[in-house]
Amino acid sequence: MACFAGVLFLLLGIGFITFPDIMATAFFVQPTTVQGLNSIRGDFGGLFLGMSFFCLLGAATGRNRWLIVPVIFLIIIISGRLISQALDGFSAAGAQSLKIEAILLVLLTAAIFVQNFKTDSEKNSFRVSEILNIKVLTAAVIVAVIIAGLVLFQKRIGLLLVGPIGTEILSADVVGNLPDGLHVALLGTGAPLADPRRASFSVGVIAGKDLYVVDVGPSSVRKLELMKFRHASIKAVLLTHFHSDHIGDLGELMLKRWSGGSMKSPLDVFGPRGVETVVAGFNTAYSLDFKSRILHHGPNVVPPSGAGGLARPFSIPPGAESVTIIDDDGLRVTAFTVDHGPVKPAVGYRFDYRGRTVVISGDTVSTPALYHQARGADLLLMDALQPVLIKSLRNASQTAGRGNTAAILHDIMEYHASPEDGAIIANAAGVRHLILTHILPPLPVSEFKPAVLGEAGKFFSGPITIGEDGMFFSLPAGSKDILMKWLL
């Protein structure tokens, strides 16, 4: 039993030292810099190799004292995972790892008890030869040679792996494999202020087999691709308003959908009046790019008729708070007025499909229209600015001599909802699950989450999730289930 655990830890340790990117992906770790890879090779690789050493040493010598070391590490690791599940939210991948670690802990504990019955060697005093002997040194040399070989032959290994990995990525079909229903992908949960973990605001809503993208903030298209969505699945874009952090990647989305899917018609872009100007601007900015790609790849690969976007403007009638903009194949999309003044017009969207409902507020303060549209929704995605933290950040800007930034931070509090506002609306409207997104201020570490939530939990007893890029929620048709997983 101890030998099995030791070999498993050994393989993991070698994997983390020689293939940190692949192992990090398998363990849902995302190194963003060279320093991240350095930490994975050193910390993860060292941890698993160290645990392997003590497991195999305990198995070889019959001494229980060596097995106690990996047992202690496993207890600490399991405790950390339980704390994460409680504070950061449930993770299916984390739960699976927890099961494996619990099994290993049971095996090692059992091995300790079995060896207690088999030998009296624990009564003997410690001998240096248990660690420094020809067998241990030979094993260490073998492991070092394996690691060195894998590092030296990484070019050849990379050539062998690129095909299978590329095939897996390119053949992925997230939308095609989904059950019928409404599904929500958080493509960008950030705001204009830089956040290392978040792209600017964007949400993907899948109804049946069609993907609708609500807003396209900077870097959100890259997140969409990393989540393995196919560009050809995109039916349309819906813009809530025309701030840069909601439209910055529109040109990239138009280009990627066209070139990636050989589209023969431009991308439909719905939005309130003014969307014509936005789409025309991106079409003009990308026109030289479109021409060069047609010349390079040919009209069969990139049909000229499919380049760019096509504006689909709508207006909400005077005296009304909403208008239906899409009613097709069981999906009804309703645009409703929100208050993001002085930004006008600004809208939110309600998606109804096969008995399931998702409401996206857009940027807004609390309004009666938002309450009306959110009634009975399965998911409410709310703009979330925490005033207490923004005030602290504004004071820090003043102290740092950045008066312009301080003034902007003062102004943005006037036209964004707080987490408490979202909770009050969710409770009054009978929403089943509240998701906070467009997080302000930036949330670079998860330890800030309770501060961002503030007093929201006092106003809504249902689940509240602080959105993270890569979260994916499924609302199967004919069901009350709300299922969550990660696509990053």
N, C-alpha and C positions, 0 to 999 in steps of 0.2 A: 504493500500500500504506500509506504513512504517512498519506495523506488519509483512507483508510477507518478506520484506527485512531483518528485525530483526531476524526472525526465520531462514532464509537461512544463515545469518552470524553466528548465534548461532551454527547451525549444522556444519558449516565449522570449527569454532573455536574448538568445541569439538573434531572433527575429527583430526585436526592437533595436539592437545595436547595428544590424546590417541593413534592414529595410524599414527605417523609421516611418516613412510616409505610408507604406502599405499597412503596417501594424497600427499606426495612428488612425487610419481610416477604419480599420476593422474594430477598433476600440472607441470609435466616435470621438477622437481627439483631433482638434484642428490646429496644427502649428501654422502660424501666420508669418513667421520670420525664421531666419537661420538659427536664431537663439532658441526658438521652439524645437527645432530638430535636434539641437545640441542637448536640450533638456530631456527629450524623449530617449535619445541614445544613452545618455548618462544615467538619468534617474530611473526610467522604466527598465532599461536593460540591466543596470546594476541591481535593482530590486529583485528582479526575477532570477538573475544568475546567482545572487546571494542566497535566495530562498532555495534554489536548486542545490547549491553546495551543501547546505545544512541538512536538507532532506536526504540526499545521497550519502552524506557522511553518517547520518543516523542509521540509515539502512545497512551500510557496510560494516559499521562497528557494533551495532546493536545497542548503542547508547541513547537513551531517551532524551538526555539533556540537549542533544543537537536538534531533535525534532521540536523542542519547545520553542526555538527561535522562529521557524516559519509559522507555527501555531499562533504565536503572539502577533506576528505581522498580519496573518489572516483575520484575526479578531479585530485589529485596528482597521483594516481595509473594509471589513463588513460593517463595522460601526460607522465609518465614513459614508458608505453607500446608504445606510439607513437614514443618516442625518440628511443626506442629499435628497432622498425620496421625500422626506418630510418637509424640507425647506424649499427645494428647487422645483418640486412637482414630480409626478410619477413618470418614470422612464421605463419602457418595456425592455430596452437593451440593458439598462442598469439592473432591472429585476432578473434578467437572464444571467448576467454576470454574477449577481448575488447568489443565485442558485448553485452555480458552478463552484464559487468560493466556499459556500456552505458545505457542499459535498466534499471538497478537498479538506476542509477543517475537520469534518467527521472522520475521513480516512486517516488523517494524521493523528487525531486523538485516539482512534481505534488502534493504530500502529503502536502508540505509546503503551497502551494497556496490554496489548498482545506481547510486546517485548518484556514487560514487567513479569509476565508469567514464564517467559522462555529463558531468561538469563538473569544472572546476578551481577552482571558486569557493571551495573550502576554503582555497586558498592566499591568498585575499584577507584583509585585516585586518577585524576586527569594525567594523561601522558601526551607530550608534544608530538610523539610519533603518530598519534591518531590523525593529526593534520598534516604534518611534514613527513611524508613517506613516499616511496616510489610510486605507489598506486595513485595517490592524490595528485602528485606532480605530473604523472603521465596523463591523467584525466584532464588536468588543467592545460597541458600542452596540446592535447587533442582538441579541446574546445577552442583554444587560441588559434590553432591551425584552421579549424572550420570557419571561424569568424574572419580570419585573414583571407582565406580562399574566397569566401563570399564577397568580401570587399574588393579584392583584386579582380574578380570576374564579374563585377557589376555591369560592365558594358555588355558582355555576352548575355547575362541574365536579363538585362533590360530589353535586349533585342528579342529574347524568347517570350517575355511577358507582355510586350506592347500589343501584340496581336490579340491575345485573349482578353486583356483588360480593355482595349479599344472596342472589341466586339461587344463586351458586356455593357459598356457605356452607351455605345451607339444603337444597340438593339433595345435599350430600355424604353418602355412605353408606360409611363405612370398613368396617364389618362385612360389608355386602352384596357388596363388591368383593374380599373376601379369598378365596384358594384354601382348599380344605378342609384342616383341620389345627388345631393349637394355636397360638395367638398370644398374646403378652404385651405389655401396654401399661403403662409405668411412669407412673402418674398422680400419685404423690407419693412422693418418695424421702427426705424429711426426717424430723425428729423434733420433740419439743416445743420445743427451742431454735430461735429464729427463724433462717431461712436465706432470703435474698432470692431464691434461684434454685429453691427447693424447697417444694412443699406438703408437709404431713404425710402419713404413710404411706398408700398406697393402690395397689393393682395391679388392672388389668383383665385377665382371662383369657378369650379367645374360643375356644370349641370349636364348630366348624362355624359356625353363624350366631347362636349365643347368647353373650351377654356376661355374665360373672360378675365382680362387683366384690369383691375381698378387702380388707376394711377401708376406711374412708371418713374419712381424717384431714381436718382443717380445710384448706380451699382446694382439695381434690382434685376436687370436683365442677366447679369452674371450669376446672381443667386438662382434665378429661374433655370438657367442651364445647369448649374451645379446640382440642383434638385432633380435633374434629368427629365425635364419636360421637353416635349418635342415642339418646335416652333409651329409645325403644321397644325397643331391642336388649337392654336389661338384663333378664336372666332372674332373677337373685337376687343378694343380698349375702351374703357369708360373713365373719363376724367372728372374729378370732383370740382377742381378749380385749377388755376394756372400758375400757382407758385412754382418756383424752380424745383423745389424738393419733391414735387409731385409729377413733373413732366420731363425732368432732365434726361432720362434714358429713352424717351419716345422714339428718337431717331434711330437708336441702336435696335430697338425692338422691331421697328418697321423693316430695317435692313436685314436683321437676322431671320425674321419670318419669311421674307421674300427670297433670300438666297438659300436658306436652309430647307425650304419647302417647294421651290420652283413655282411660287404662287403666280397666277395669271391675273389676279385682281388685287388692288391695293388693300391695305388693312383699314377696316372700318374703325373710326375713332369718334365715339359719342362724347358729347359734352355740352354744357350750356353755351349760350351765345358767346362768341369769342373763340370757340374751338377752331373756327375756320382760319383765324390768324395764326394760331399755334401750329396747326398742321401744315399750312402753307409755308410757314417759316422753316420747319424741319425739312419739308420737301425741297425747298430752295437750298438749304445748307448741305443737304446730302446729294444734290443733283449731279455734281461732278463725280462723286463716288459711284452713283448708280451707273453713269455712262461708262466709267472705266471698267466696272465689273461686267457689264454687258459685252464690251469689246474683248475682255480677257476670257470670259467663260462661255460666251455665246448665248443667243436668245433661247435656246432650248433649256439651258440650265437656269438662267435668270431671265424669264420672260419680261420684256420691257413694260408690258401692260400691268405687271404686278408690283412695280416699284412704288415705294412710299406709302402714304396714308390718304384716306378719303374722309373728310370731315362729315360728321353726322350731327349737326346742331339740333338742339331742341329748346323749347321754352316752356316754362310752367305758366299756365294761363293766369291772368290777373285774378286775385281773390282765391286762387287754389293753392294748396301746399304741395301738390305732387302731380306727376304725369307718368303714364306708362310709356316707356320707350322701346321695350322689346316684349313681344308676346308671341312665342314661337315654340312649337314642339313641347308644350308643357311647362315652359319657362316664362315667367313674367318678371320683368325688371322694372321697378318703379323708381323714378328720380324724385327727390323731395328737397325742398328748400331748407338750407341751414343758415346759421348766422355766423359768418366769419368776417364781419365788417371790420374795416372798410373794403374787404375783398368781395366784390359782387360781380356776377352771380357766383354762388357756391352751393353745391348740392351734396346729398348723400344718396345711397342706393339701397333698395330692398330687393332681394332675390327670393322668389317663391317658386319651388319646384317639387312636384310629387309629395306635397304635404310637409315639406321642410322649408325653413325660412332662415335667411342670413341677412343681417342689416349692417351696413358699413356707414358710419357717421360722416366720414370726411372730417375736415377741420371745422370745428364749430364750438360755440358755447352751448349750454343746455337750452333747448327750445321745445315748445309744445309739439311742433311737427316731428321732431326726433322721437319724442315719447309716443306719438300716435303711430308712427311707422314701425317702432320697435315692439309694439304689443304682440305678445305671443311668440316672439322670435326664438329660435333655438340658439342662435349665436348673435351677439351684439358686439361688433368691433368698434371700440370707442377711442377717439382722439384723447390722449392723456398727458396733461401737463401738471406737474406737482408744484403749486405756488410756493410752498415753504422752501423747497430746494432751489427754485428759480431765484427767490429773494436772496438766498445765501450766495448763489453764484453771481448775482448782480452786485452784491456788496464786495465780493472778491474782485470783480472787474473794476470797481471804483478804486479799491485799494491798490490794484496793479496799474492804475493810471489809464485804464481803457474805458474812457467815458462813453465812447460810441457804442461799444458792446453793452455797457450797463444800460444805456438808453433803450437799446433794442430789447434787452431782456425785460425791461419794465413794460414795454409796449406789448410784447407777445402774450402777456398774462391777460390782456383784454379780450382775446378772441380764440382762446382754447379752453376746452373743458378740463376739469380736474378729475382724478380717479374717483373722488367722492361724488362728483356730478354724475359720472357714469354709473356708479353704484346706485344712486337714488333713482335714476331713470330705469335701470335694469329691474329694480325692485318694483317700481310703480307699474312698469309695462309687462311684468310677468315673464321676463327673459329667463331662459334656462341656464345660460353660460355667458359671462361677460369676459371679453378679451380686450385688454388695454394695449394699444399700439400707438405709433407716432410718439414715442417716449421722449419727453422733455423734463429735465435736462438729460444729457446722455447717461447711459447706465453701463459703464465699462466693466463693472464687477457685480456679480449677482448679490453680494452682501448689501447693496443699496436697495434691493427690491422692497423690503419692509418700509423703508423711508418713502419710496415712490408711492406705495399703496396708501400711505397715510392712514386716514380713518375710514377708508372705503368699506372695510369689513363690517363696520357698525351699521351700514345702510343697506347691505345686500348679503343675505345668508347663503346664496348660491355660490358656485365656483367662480373665482376671479383668477384669470391667467394674465400675467405680464408677458406679452408676446415676445417671441424670439424668432429671428430669421430661421426658416427651415421647419417650423412647426406646421403640422398638417392635421386638419380636423375633417372627419368624415361623418356625414349625416345620411345613412342609407335610407332609401325610399321605403315607405311602409313600416317605419321603425321609429322609436323614440331615442335610439342610441346616439350618443355623441362620442366618437372614438378619436383619440389623439395619438399621433406618432411623429417621428422626426424624419425628414427627408434630407437633412444635412448631417 
